[in-house]
Every structure is written in structure tokens, then in C-alpha cells.
């Protein structure tokens, strides 16, 4: 299952990094337990040797707290930048994003522990379990809230899009739907209803097909689980023609056919859409029907 689109937004990532840091700062300021150590304590013996790290933190929190928050800010910001760069070409699944968040928290805790160990002269590995436990216990709240908020907003967007689609279909229910292309998945459930004249091409990718079509002035893509053979009947009823083993093409959208060193390609009349290849086995039929269209 894919993660919400809001996670990939640079604006939401900036807000998350800032809010996470502020939450950690606010939490540490409002809840800094002294475990019985008085405000005037000057030694670590009051808490015992096992709580030396807690005592030192309490005595030096005025300096340790802002530096630890700065470390959280820098490490989380760098992680989110890497996430945005990585997801420009690939989308994460829920488990992959969960592991990314876990690594993000652990790395921030490791750097905080490194600073505390050097500044407070504590053993790095002896202090590490406590730092991990505290930071994970605090950070889980903003991470959980951010995920739930992203899920809610993503769900609202999907519902709004579905409502617009239903409204659009209701407005045109009395019109002749002979020019309507209905594409179903491999189970026979209709997943996409679109005017055939708005379709540019259909591309095969393994067990999925991706429909490229225009919605007003916007170029849209929709993927559904099916094969080129499975959508053949629906495409043959309209002006969509098989031009390649991986492509169906809407000839009414073709501006010209051009021969290149790689073979015949079709240029469509939509800016930004790459040329669509025409294989040798379909070249004659495509050329003939394109000429007849003219």
C-alpha cells in the first residue's frame, strides 16, 4: 500500500521538521524530571551511579537542550531532503516509509548521544540505550500525528475527486455514450470511464496498463491491472488502434507520422507527450488509417 501524497510535499516536510523540533523542545522544557535531585544539587551521588546521565542532564539542560534540538532539526531536515530526492523517481510503500522513519529517529538519537557523551564525559554505548529510549518515546507522538493527518487529507482528496467524477457522470448521463471508453480491470470491474476522444495512448507495463488522457487542460495518467489483450475489445470499438505490442494509439490525436533511425514514430498534438513508437508489424495498418483520416 502506497503512502499518502502529502508525505512527498516539500511544504509539508518543512512543516513536519519544524514542528518535530518544537515539540521535542517544548516536551523537554515542560517535562524534565529531576528524580529527587534538588535544584541546588552539586553532586551525582544523590541519584546513584546508575543515574549519572540523568543527573548530568538535569544540571546542564540549559546548554544540552538547545544543542540536542538543533541536532534533531539538522538530521531530520537532511533525511527529509533525501526522501524528497529519492521519491522523485520511486514511491515508497508503507513498510518502506516506516523503516525510513525508524532510521531517521535512530540516526538523530545517535548524534545526540555522541554530543552528550563528549560534553558530559559519559560512555557512548553505556548512555546510548537511555538516549534511544527517551527520544523514541518523545518522537513517536509527532510522527504518529503527521501520518494520521496525511492519511486524513489524502482520503479527503480522494473522496472529493470521486464526488467530482460522479457529478460529471450524472451531468452527462443523458448524452449518447457511444464515444465513451470504459476500461475494466482483470476482474471485470470498470475502473475508468473517459471520452475516447480525450485518450491519447494506452501503454502496457507488465500486468498493468496506463491510460494517458486529457482532463480539461490537464494531462492525466491512470493505471489499472489488466493486459493489452484484456482491453482489446473496448479499444477496438473506438478510434484506438494497436501500434505496438505495448501501445494503443488514438489516431485523432496524431499530428504526424515520422520515420527515425529507430523506426516509425507518431507525434501527438499534446505538448510534453513523448513520441509513441510504431512497430513494423503494425506500421502498414497505422499508416493506412492515418491517411484515411486525412
MINUSE-234818 format. One record per residue (C-alpha): residue number from 1; residue in one letter; chain; x, y, z. Coordinates in Angstrom, 1 decimal. Layout:
residues N
NUM	A	A	X	Y	Z
...
END
This chain:
residues 294
1	X	A	0.0	0.0	0.0
2	X	A	1.3	3.4	-1.0
3	X	A	1.9	6.2	1.5
4	X	A	-0.2	9.5	1.3
5	X	A	0.9	12.0	-1.3
6	X	A	1.2	14.7	1.4
7	X	A	4.4	12.9	2.6
8	X	A	6.0	13.9	-0.8
9	X	A	5.2	17.6	-0.4
10	X	A	8.2	19.8	0.3
11	X	A	6.0	22.3	2.2
12	X	A	4.6	19.6	4.5
13	X	A	8.1	18.2	5.0
14	X	A	9.4	21.6	6.2
15	X	A	6.4	22.0	8.5
16	X	A	7.0	18.5	9.9
17	X	A	10.7	19.1	10.6
18	X	A	10.0	22.4	12.3
19	X	A	7.0	21.0	14.4
20	X	A	9.0	18.0	15.4
21	X	A	11.8	20.1	16.7
22	X	A	9.5	22.5	18.5
23	X	A	7.6	19.5	20.1
24	X	A	10.8	18.0	21.4
25	X	A	11.9	21.3	22.8
26	X	A	8.5	22.0	24.4
27	X	A	8.3	18.5	25.8
28	X	A	11.8	18.7	27.3
29	X	A	11.1	22.1	28.8
30	X	A	7.7	21.3	30.3
31	X	A	8.7	17.8	31.5
32	X	A	12.3	17.5	32.8
33	X	A	12.1	15.1	35.7
34	X	A	14.7	15.6	38.5
35	X	A	14.1	12.2	40.1
36	X	A	14.5	13.7	43.5
37	X	A	17.5	15.8	42.7
38	X	A	17.2	19.3	44.2
39	X	A	17.7	22.5	42.4
40	X	A	20.8	23.1	44.4
41	X	A	22.3	19.7	43.9
42	X	A	26.0	19.8	43.1
43	X	A	27.0	16.1	43.1
44	X	A	25.9	12.9	41.3
45	X	A	25.8	10.9	44.5
46	X	A	22.2	12.0	45.2
47	X	A	21.0	9.7	42.4
48	X	A	23.5	7.0	42.5
49	X	A	26.0	5.9	39.8
50	X	A	23.3	4.3	37.7
51	X	A	21.6	7.6	37.1
52	X	A	24.7	9.7	36.4
53	X	A	23.5	10.6	32.9
54	X	A	20.1	11.8	34.2
55	X	A	21.8	13.9	36.9
56	X	A	24.3	15.5	34.4
57	X	A	21.4	16.3	32.0
58	X	A	19.5	18.0	34.8
59	X	A	22.5	20.1	35.8
60	X	A	23.4	21.1	32.2
61	X	A	20.0	21.1	30.5
62	X	A	20.3	24.8	29.7
63	X	A	23.0	24.0	27.2
64	X	A	22.3	20.4	26.3
65	X	A	18.6	21.0	25.4
66	X	A	19.0	23.6	22.5
67	X	A	22.0	21.7	21.1
68	X	A	20.1	18.4	21.1
69	X	A	17.2	20.1	19.4
70	X	A	19.5	21.6	16.8
71	X	A	20.8	18.1	16.1
72	X	A	17.3	16.8	15.7
73	X	A	16.5	19.7	13.3
74	X	A	19.5	19.1	11.1
75	X	A	19.4	15.3	10.9
76	X	A	15.6	15.2	10.3
77	X	A	15.8	18.0	7.7
78	X	A	18.6	16.2	5.9
79	X	A	16.7	13.0	6.0
80	X	A	13.5	14.6	4.5
81	X	A	15.6	16.2	1.7
82	X	A	17.0	12.8	0.8
83	X	A	13.4	11.4	1.0
84	X	A	12.1	14.0	-1.5
85	X	A	15.0	13.4	-3.9
86	X	A	14.7	9.7	-3.7
87	X	A	10.9	9.6	-4.2
88	X	A	11.1	11.8	-7.4
89	X	A	11.7	8.6	-9.3
90	X	A	10.2	6.0	-6.9
91	X	A	7.4	5.8	-4.5
92	X	A	7.6	4.1	-1.1
93	X	A	5.3	1.6	0.4
94	X	A	4.1	1.8	4.0
95	X	A	6.7	-0.6	5.4
96	X	A	9.5	1.1	3.5
97	X	A	8.4	4.5	4.9
98	X	A	8.1	3.1	8.4
99	X	A	11.7	1.8	8.1
100	X	A	12.8	5.2	6.8
101	X	A	11.2	6.9	9.8
102	X	A	12.8	4.5	12.2
103	X	A	16.3	5.1	10.7
104	X	A	15.6	8.8	10.9
105	X	A	14.9	8.6	14.6
106	X	A	17.8	6.3	15.3
107	X	A	20.3	8.5	13.5
108	X	A	19.1	11.6	15.4
109	X	A	19.5	9.7	18.7
110	X	A	23.0	8.5	17.8
111	X	A	24.2	12.1	17.1
112	X	A	22.5	13.4	20.3
113	X	A	24.2	10.6	22.2
114	X	A	27.6	11.5	20.6
115	X	A	27.2	15.1	21.7
116	X	A	26.1	14.2	25.3
117	X	A	28.9	11.6	25.6
118	X	A	31.6	14.1	24.6
119	X	A	30.2	17.0	26.6
120	X	A	29.2	15.2	29.7
121	X	A	32.2	12.8	29.6
122	X	A	30.0	9.7	29.6
123	X	A	30.5	6.3	27.9
124	X	A	28.9	6.4	24.4
125	X	A	27.5	2.9	24.4
126	X	A	26.6	3.0	28.1
127	X	A	24.4	6.1	27.5
128	X	A	23.0	5.0	24.1
129	X	A	20.1	2.9	25.3
130	X	A	18.8	5.7	27.5
131	X	A	19.0	8.3	24.7
132	X	A	17.3	6.0	22.3
133	X	A	14.5	5.2	24.7
134	X	A	13.9	8.8	25.6
135	X	A	14.0	10.2	22.1
136	X	A	11.8	7.4	20.6
137	X	A	9.3	7.8	23.4
138	X	A	9.1	11.5	22.7
139	X	A	9.3	11.5	18.8
140	X	A	6.6	8.8	18.4
141	X	A	3.8	11.4	19.0
142	X	A	4.7	13.9	16.2
143	X	A	5.4	11.1	13.8
144	X	A	2.1	9.4	14.5
145	X	A	0.2	12.7	14.3
146	X	A	1.9	13.6	11.0
147	X	A	1.0	10.2	9.5
148	X	A	-2.7	10.3	10.6
149	X	A	-3.0	13.9	9.3
150	X	A	-1.6	12.9	5.9
151	X	A	-3.9	9.9	5.7
152	X	A	-6.9	12.1	6.5
153	X	A	-6.1	14.7	4.0
154	X	A	-5.3	12.1	1.3
155	X	A	-8.6	10.4	2.0
156	X	A	-10.5	13.7	1.7
157	X	A	-8.8	14.4	-1.6
158	X	A	-9.8	11.0	-3.0
159	X	A	-13.3	11.5	-1.8
160	X	A	-13.5	14.9	-3.4
161	X	A	-12.1	13.6	-6.7
162	X	A	-14.7	10.7	-6.6
163	X	A	-17.5	13.2	-6.0
164	X	A	-16.4	15.3	-8.9
165	X	A	-16.3	12.2	-11.1
166	X	A	-19.8	11.2	-10.0
167	X	A	-21.2	14.7	-10.6
168	X	A	-19.6	14.8	-14.0
169	X	A	-21.1	11.4	-15.0
170	X	A	-24.5	12.5	-13.7
171	X	A	-24.4	15.7	-15.8
172	X	A	-23.8	13.7	-18.9
173	X	A	-25.9	10.7	-18.2
174	X	A	-28.5	11.7	-20.9
175	X	A	-25.9	12.1	-23.6
176	X	A	-25.0	9.5	-26.0
177	X	A	-22.2	7.4	-24.6
178	X	A	-21.1	5.8	-27.8
179	X	A	-17.9	7.8	-27.6
180	X	A	-17.2	6.7	-24.0
181	X	A	-14.4	4.4	-23.3
182	X	A	-15.0	2.1	-20.4
183	X	A	-11.9	0.2	-19.1
184	X	A	-12.1	-2.6	-16.6
185	X	A	-9.5	-4.4	-14.5
186	X	A	-8.7	-8.1	-14.8
187	X	A	-11.7	-8.9	-12.6
188	X	A	-14.1	-7.1	-14.9
189	X	A	-14.7	-4.2	-12.7
190	X	A	-14.9	-0.9	-14.6
191	X	A	-12.2	1.4	-13.2
192	X	A	-12.1	4.2	-15.7
193	X	A	-14.8	5.9	-17.8
194	X	A	-13.5	8.6	-20.2
195	X	A	-14.4	10.1	-23.5
196	X	A	-12.5	8.2	-26.2
197	X	A	-11.6	11.4	-27.9
198	X	A	-9.7	12.5	-24.8
199	X	A	-7.5	9.4	-24.7
200	X	A	-4.0	9.9	-26.2
201	X	A	-2.5	6.5	-25.7
202	X	A	-2.5	3.3	-23.6
203	X	A	0.8	1.8	-22.6
204	X	A	1.4	-1.7	-21.2
205	X	A	3.7	-2.3	-18.2
206	X	A	3.6	-6.0	-17.2
207	X	A	0.3	-6.8	-15.7
208	X	A	-0.9	-3.2	-15.7
209	X	A	-1.9	-0.7	-18.4
210	X	A	-1.5	3.1	-18.1
211	X	A	-4.0	5.3	-19.8
212	X	A	-2.8	8.8	-20.9
213	X	A	-5.7	11.2	-21.4
214	X	A	-6.7	14.8	-21.2
215	X	A	-9.0	16.2	-18.5
216	X	A	-9.7	19.7	-19.5
217	X	A	-6.3	21.3	-19.9
218	X	A	-4.6	18.7	-17.6
219	X	A	-2.6	15.7	-18.8
220	X	A	-3.7	12.7	-16.7
221	X	A	-2.4	9.2	-16.2
222	X	A	-4.4	6.2	-14.8
223	X	A	-3.1	2.7	-14.2
224	X	A	-5.2	-0.4	-13.8
225	X	A	-4.5	-4.1	-13.5
226	X	A	-5.1	-5.6	-16.9
227	X	A	-3.3	-6.6	-20.1
228	X	A	-3.4	-5.3	-23.7
229	X	A	-5.4	-8.4	-24.7
230	X	A	-7.9	-7.7	-21.9
231	X	A	-8.7	-4.2	-23.1
232	X	A	-8.7	-5.1	-26.8
233	X	A	-12.5	-5.2	-27.2
234	X	A	-13.0	-1.9	-25.5
235	X	A	-10.4	-0.2	-27.6
236	X	A	-11.5	-1.7	-30.9
237	X	A	-14.9	0.0	-30.6
238	X	A	-13.3	3.4	-30.8
239	X	A	-10.5	5.1	-32.8
240	X	A	-7.8	3.5	-30.7
241	X	A	-5.5	1.3	-32.7
242	X	A	-2.8	-1.1	-31.8
243	X	A	0.5	0.4	-33.0
244	X	A	3.0	-1.6	-30.9
245	X	A	2.9	-4.6	-28.6
246	X	A	3.0	-2.2	-25.7
247	X	A	0.8	0.7	-27.1
248	X	A	-2.6	1.6	-28.2
249	X	A	-2.8	5.0	-30.0
250	X	A	-5.6	7.4	-30.7
251	X	A	-5.1	8.4	-34.3
252	X	A	-7.2	11.5	-33.9
253	X	A	-4.5	12.9	-31.6
254	X	A	-1.7	12.2	-34.0
255	X	A	-0.1	15.2	-35.7
256	X	A	2.2	13.3	-38.0
257	X	A	4.0	10.0	-38.5
258	X	A	7.7	10.3	-38.8
259	X	A	10.4	7.8	-39.6
260	X	A	13.5	7.9	-37.5
261	X	A	16.6	5.7	-37.2
262	X	A	14.7	3.6	-34.6
263	X	A	11.7	3.2	-36.9
264	X	A	8.3	4.9	-37.3
265	X	A	7.1	7.1	-34.5
266	X	A	3.8	9.0	-34.0
267	X	A	3.9	12.7	-32.8
268	X	A	0.8	13.7	-31.0
269	X	A	-0.7	17.2	-30.7
270	X	A	-0.2	17.5	-26.9
271	X	A	2.9	19.3	-25.7
272	X	A	5.0	17.3	-23.4
273	X	A	3.9	13.9	-24.6
274	X	A	6.8	11.8	-25.9
275	X	A	6.7	10.2	-29.4
276	X	A	4.9	6.9	-29.5
277	X	A	6.7	4.1	-31.3
278	X	A	5.0	2.2	-34.2
279	X	A	6.4	-1.3	-34.7
280	X	A	6.9	-2.8	-38.2
281	X	A	4.1	-5.3	-37.7
282	X	A	1.5	-2.5	-37.2
283	X	A	3.1	0.2	-39.4
284	X	A	1.0	-0.5	-42.6
285	X	A	-2.3	-0.5	-40.8
286	X	A	-1.5	2.6	-38.8
287	X	A	-0.2	4.4	-41.9
288	X	A	-3.3	3.5	-44.0
289	X	A	-5.8	4.5	-41.3
290	X	A	-3.9	7.7	-40.7
291	X	A	-4.0	8.5	-44.4
292	X	A	-7.7	7.8	-44.5
293	X	A	-8.3	10.1	-41.5
294	X	A	-6.7	12.9	-43.5
END
